[in-house]
């Protein structure tokens, strides 16, 4: 293959189509007609002599070869960004795109509310939040940074413990007025328990003698949506097992005066390539700041019950 004849414009179009999973959506973003977008994808596939996309009425999906090509094209685009940042005007604003993958809790309810602050400081950095319980393949380009609850195994990534999520139980005032508040974990059998599907299989890691306890607890509602848990609990549907930081999420939820059910560690993972990108480093520094245990009690190794903390301007400290 003649590398000098490779058309970057075709690769640019492919990158947008892969991001949006749609030819029509890509044509709207790029300001080009759908036939033109399709032709450029066809040209790229002919140049590479491989099928990059599978097309259907629902949109497009990357083939295995497409995922490999996308990872290299992303690296090429980021290399250009790096060139401008390092060889060009260093005083210019950071610019680029970072995909951050998180689960259904930390992403929407801790990271997203703090995004406006990051956007204000870095208006040209596009931070895309991908919410899924599936751990992404960073090398394949599924994300740039991952925050995950399973300990990273990849040897070619950079992984660090970011904090600990402490699970405890919440109820609404109306529900707690109608039902006796449990005095211990072993009184949960008297209540309807609301649980997230993402950690229903982690229960064995939570508390001693869980086998006996599972026989006693009525998991009345299991869902893969934290939003559904919040609304069910807030409207008197039972007791919800949620992270301690949810005391900041919705004031309709009241933390029960009971010990935590589980401390679960979580990690941040990224590649050396992302760390070297100026806008990648900006995102990483920001993530570390919003989980900083010196300012935020919820993610420390030691459990701090919501009744022991006071909140002021989004800075959490031990109440004296």
C-alpha positions in Angstrom: 0.0 0.0 0.0 1.3 3.5 -0.9 1.1 5.3 2.4 1.5 8.7 0.7 -1.8 8.1 -1.1 -3.8 7.4 2.1 -6.6 10.0 2.4 -6.9 11.5 5.9 -10.3 12.9 5.1 -11.6 9.4 4.6 -10.2 8.4 8.0 -11.7 11.5 9.6 -15.1 10.6 8.2 -14.8 7.0 9.4 -13.9 8.2 12.9 -17.1 10.3 13.1 -19.2 7.4 11.7 -17.7 5.0 14.3 -18.3 7.5 17.1 -22.0 8.1 16.2 -22.7 4.6 14.9 -24.7 6.2 12.1 -24.1 7.3 8.6 -26.9 9.8 8.6 -25.8 11.3 12.0 -22.3 11.6 10.7 -23.4 13.4 7.6 -25.2 15.9 9.6 -22.2 16.6 11.9 -19.8 16.8 9.0 -22.1 18.8 6.7 -21.7 16.3 3.9 -24.4 14.3 2.1 -25.0 10.6 3.2 -23.8 9.3 -0.3 -20.6 11.3 0.1 -20.0 9.8 3.6 -20.8 6.3 2.3 -18.4 6.8 -0.6 -15.5 7.9 1.6 -16.1 4.8 3.9 -16.1 2.6 0.8 -12.8 4.3 -0.4 -11.1 3.7 2.9 -12.2 0.0 3.0 -10.9 -0.4 -0.6 -7.5 1.2 0.4 -7.2 -1.0 3.4 -8.7 -4.1 1.6 -10.8 -5.0 4.6 -14.4 -4.5 5.8 -14.5 -1.8 8.6 -18.3 -1.5 9.2 -21.3 -3.7 9.2 -24.3 -1.8 8.0 -28.0 -2.4 8.8 -31.3 -0.5 9.2 -30.3 0.1 12.9 -27.1 1.9 12.0 -23.5 0.6 11.7 -21.2 -1.5 13.9 -17.5 -1.8 13.8 -16.0 -5.1 12.7 -12.9 -6.5 14.5 -10.8 -4.9 11.7 -12.7 -1.6 12.2 -11.9 -1.5 15.9 -8.2 -2.0 15.1 -8.3 0.7 12.4 -10.2 3.1 14.7 -7.6 2.7 17.5 -4.8 3.7 15.1 -6.7 6.5 13.5 -7.5 7.9 17.0 -3.7 7.7 17.8 -3.0 9.6 14.6 -5.5 12.3 15.4 -4.1 12.6 18.9 -0.6 12.8 17.6 -1.6 15.8 15.5 -3.2 17.4 18.6 0.1 16.8 20.4 2.1 18.3 17.6 0.1 21.5 17.8 0.3 21.6 21.6 4.0 21.0 21.9 5.4 22.5 18.7 2.8 25.2 18.2 1.5 27.9 20.5 1.8 26.5 24.0 -0.2 29.3 25.4 -3.3 28.2 23.4 -6.3 26.6 25.0 -6.3 22.8 25.4 -8.4 21.1 22.8 -9.3 17.5 22.0 -11.7 14.7 22.9 -11.5 12.2 25.8 -13.9 9.3 26.4 -14.4 8.5 30.1 -16.1 5.2 30.8 -17.9 4.8 34.2 -20.7 2.8 35.8 -24.2 3.8 36.5 -23.5 5.4 39.9 -20.2 7.4 39.8 -20.7 8.7 36.3 -24.2 10.2 36.4 -24.3 11.1 40.1 -20.8 12.2 41.1 -18.9 13.0 38.0 -21.6 14.6 35.8 -22.7 17.2 38.3 -19.1 18.5 38.4 -18.6 18.6 34.7 -19.7 22.3 34.3 -16.7 23.3 36.4 -14.3 21.4 34.2 -16.0 22.7 31.0 -15.7 26.3 32.2 -11.9 25.8 32.7 -11.4 23.8 29.5 -14.1 25.0 27.0 -12.4 23.3 24.0 -12.0 19.9 25.6 -14.8 17.5 24.7 -15.3 15.1 27.6 -17.6 12.2 26.5 -19.1 10.2 29.4 -19.8 6.6 28.5 -22.0 4.9 31.2 -21.9 1.1 31.2 -21.2 -1.7 33.6 -18.9 -3.3 31.0 -15.2 -2.7 31.4 -14.0 -1.1 28.2 -11.0 -2.2 26.2 -8.8 0.9 26.2 -6.3 -0.5 23.7 -9.1 -1.1 21.2 -10.2 2.5 21.6 -13.5 1.8 23.4 -12.6 4.5 25.9 -9.6 6.7 26.9 -10.1 6.5 30.7 -12.0 3.9 32.7 -13.3 4.1 36.3 -14.1 0.5 37.3 -14.9 -1.7 40.2 -13.0 -4.8 39.0 -9.2 -4.7 39.6 -7.5 -4.0 36.2 -5.5 -6.9 34.8 -4.0 -5.3 31.7 -0.2 -5.0 31.9 0.0 -2.2 29.3 -2.3 0.2 31.1 -1.7 2.6 34.0 -4.0 1.7 36.9 -4.4 3.3 40.3 -6.8 2.9 43.2 -9.1 5.9 43.1 -11.1 5.3 46.2 -13.6 3.2 48.1 -17.4 3.3 47.7 -19.2 2.5 51.0 -22.6 1.0 50.6 -25.4 1.6 53.1 -29.1 1.7 53.2 -31.5 4.6 52.5 -35.2 5.1 52.9 -37.8 7.9 52.4 -39.3 9.7 55.4 -42.7 8.3 54.5 -41.5 4.7 54.3 -39.6 5.0 57.6 -42.7 6.4 59.4 -44.8 3.5 58.3 -42.2 0.8 59.0 -40.0 0.1 62.0 -36.4 1.1 61.2 -34.2 -2.0 61.2 -31.9 -2.2 64.2 -29.4 -4.3 62.4 -28.7 -5.9 59.0 -30.4 -9.1 60.2 -33.7 -7.2 60.4 -33.8 -6.4 56.7 -36.0 -9.4 56.1 -38.9 -7.3 57.4 -38.4 -4.8 54.5 -38.5 -4.6 50.8 -34.9 -4.2 49.6 -34.1 -2.3 46.4 -30.8 -3.4 44.8 -28.8 -2.5 41.7 -28.2 -5.3 39.2 -24.6 -4.1 38.9 -23.7 -5.3 42.4 -26.3 -8.0 43.1 -23.6 -10.5 42.2 -21.0 -8.8 44.5 -23.1 -9.5 47.6 -20.8 -12.4 48.7 -18.1 -9.7 49.2 -20.2 -7.6 51.5 -20.8 -9.1 54.9 -20.1 -12.2 56.9 -22.6 -15.1 56.9 -24.2 -13.7 53.7 -25.5 -17.1 52.7 -27.8 -17.2 55.6 -28.7 -13.5 55.2 -29.6 -13.9 51.5 -32.3 -16.5 52.5 -33.8 -13.9 54.8 -33.7 -10.8 52.6 -36.5 -10.0 50.1 -34.9 -8.4 47.1 -38.2 -6.8 46.1 -36.8 -4.7 43.3 -33.6 -5.3 41.2 -32.8 -2.9 38.4 -29.8 -1.8 36.3 -30.8 1.9 36.7 -29.8 4.0 39.7 -32.4 6.5 38.7 -35.1 3.8 39.0 -33.7 2.9 42.5 -33.9 6.5 43.6 -37.4 7.1 42.5 -38.7 3.8 43.9 -37.0 4.5 47.3 -38.1 8.1 47.4 -41.7 7.2 46.8 -41.9 4.6 49.6 -41.0 1.5 47.6 -38.6 0.1 50.2 -35.1 0.4 51.5 -32.4 1.0 48.8 -28.8 -0.1 49.0 -26.8 2.8 47.7 -23.4 4.4 48.0 -23.0 6.8 51.0 -22.4 9.8 48.7 -26.0 9.5 47.5 -26.9 11.6 50.6 -25.8 14.5 48.3 -27.7 13.3 45.3 -31.3 13.5 46.6 -32.6 15.0 49.8 -35.6 12.7 49.7 -33.3 9.8 50.7 -32.5 9.4 54.4 -29.4 7.3 55.4 -30.3 4.7 58.0 -28.2 4.8 61.3 -26.6 1.4 60.6 -23.1 0.2 59.7 -22.1 0.0 56.1 -23.0 -3.1 54.1 -19.8 -3.1 52.1 -16.7 -1.2 51.2 -15.9 -1.7 47.5 -12.6 -0.4 46.0 -12.6 1.2 42.5 -9.8 2.0 40.2 -8.9 4.5 37.4 -7.2 3.1 34.3 -5.7 4.8 31.3 -2.9 4.4 28.8 0.5 6.2 28.7 -0.7 7.7 25.4 -3.6 9.5 27.2 -1.4 10.6 30.0 0.9 12.4 27.5 -1.9 14.2 25.8 -2.2 17.7 27.3 -6.0 17.5 27.3 -5.8 13.9 28.6 -3.7 15.0 31.6 -6.1 17.9 32.3 -9.0 15.4 32.5 -6.9 13.0 34.8 -5.9 15.9 37.1 -9.6 16.9 37.4 -10.8 13.4 38.2 -8.2 13.1 41.0 -9.4 16.4 42.4 -13.1 15.5 42.6 -12.2 12.2 44.4 -9.6 13.7 46.7 -10.1 12.1 50.1 -8.6 15.2 51.8 -11.7 17.1 50.7 -14.3 14.3 50.2 -15.1 11.9 53.0 -17.2 9.5 50.9 -14.4 7.8 49.1 -11.9 7.3 52.0 -10.7 3.8 53.1 -12.5 4.3 56.4 -16.3 4.5 56.4 -17.7 7.9 57.4 -21.5 7.8 58.0 -23.4 10.7 56.6 -24.5 11.7 60.1 -20.7 12.3 60.9 -20.1 14.8 58.1 -21.0 18.3 57.3 -21.3 19.8 53.8 -20.2 23.3 52.7 -19.5 24.4 49.2 -19.2 20.8 48.0 -16.3 20.1 50.4 -16.9 17.3 52.8 -15.0 17.2 56.1 -15.3 15.2 59.4 -17.7 16.9 61.7 -16.0 17.9 64.9 
